[in-house]
């Protein structure tokens, strides 16, 4: 019986860790998109391109980094994932 309880508790911790990690990626991507990106342009340009795919956002973010946007590789991936998953008109990018 103790082993079942321990196994259930361990499974809960693992699932919780995965959910927290996924939430951090999303919030990190949102943070970059709503802070670093808008240092050079408004959210309007980002909002009008939310119908683009992952490849578009990878190239766009890399182009911005090449132009001097100072973000880590982890932040680059987080913002690419975040923007490529958003539907057109999504908040807070399209506020």
C-alpha positions in Angstrom: 0.0 0.0 0.0 2.8 2.4 0.9 4.4 1.8 -2.5 1.2 2.6 -4.3 1.0 5.9 -2.5 4.6 6.7 -3.1 4.2 5.8 -6.8 1.2 8.1 -7.1 3.0 10.9 -5.3 6.0 10.5 -7.6 3.8 10.5 -10.7 2.1 13.6 -9.5 5.4 15.4 -9.0 6.6 14.4 -12.5 3.4 15.6 -14.2 3.5 18.8 -12.2 7.1 19.5 -13.2 6.3 19.0 -16.9 3.3 21.4 -16.6 5.4 24.0 -14.8 8.1 23.7 -17.4 5.6 24.1 -20.3 4.1 27.1 -18.6 7.5 28.7 -18.1 8.3 28.4 -21.9 5.0 30.1 -22.7 5.4 32.9 -20.2 9.1 33.4 -21.2 8.1 33.6 -24.9 5.3 36.1 -24.0 7.7 38.1 -21.9 10.2 38.4 -24.7 7.6 39.1 -27.3 6.1 41.9 -25.2 9.3 43.4 -24.0 12.4 42.8 -26.2 10.5 42.9 -29.5 8.8 46.1 -28.8 12.0 48.0 -28.0 12.3 48.5 -31.8 8.8 48.2 -33.1 5.2 48.1 -31.9 3.2 44.9 -31.3 1.2 45.8 -34.4 3.8 44.3 -36.8 4.0 41.1 -34.7 0.2 40.9 -34.5 -0.3 41.2 -38.2 2.0 38.2 -38.7 0.4 35.8 -36.2 -0.9 33.6 -39.0 2.7 32.6 -40.0 4.3 29.3 -39.2 7.2 28.1 -37.1 9.7 28.5 -40.0 8.7 32.2 -40.5 9.2 33.0 -36.8 12.5 31.2 -36.6 13.8 33.3 -39.5 12.3 36.5 -38.2 13.7 36.1 -34.7 17.1 35.2 -36.0 17.0 38.3 -38.3 16.1 40.5 -35.2 19.0 38.9 -33.3 21.3 39.6 -36.2 20.2 43.2 -36.1 21.1 43.4 -32.4 18.2 42.1 -30.3 20.0 40.9 -27.2 18.3 37.6 -26.1 19.6 34.2 -25.3 19.2 31.1 -27.5 16.7 29.8 -24.9 14.7 33.0 -25.2 14.8 32.9 -29.0 13.3 29.4 -29.0 10.7 30.4 -26.4 9.5 33.4 -28.4 9.5 31.4 -31.7 7.4 28.7 -30.0 5.1 31.3 -28.4 4.4 33.3 -31.5 4.0 30.3 -33.8 1.3 28.9 -31.5 -0.8 32.1 -31.3 -3.9 32.5 -33.3 -4.4 35.8 -35.3 -5.7 38.5 -33.0 -4.4 36.9 -29.8 -3.8 39.0 -26.7 -1.6 40.4 -25.3 0.3 40.7 -28.6 -2.7 42.2 -30.4 -3.9 44.6 -27.6 
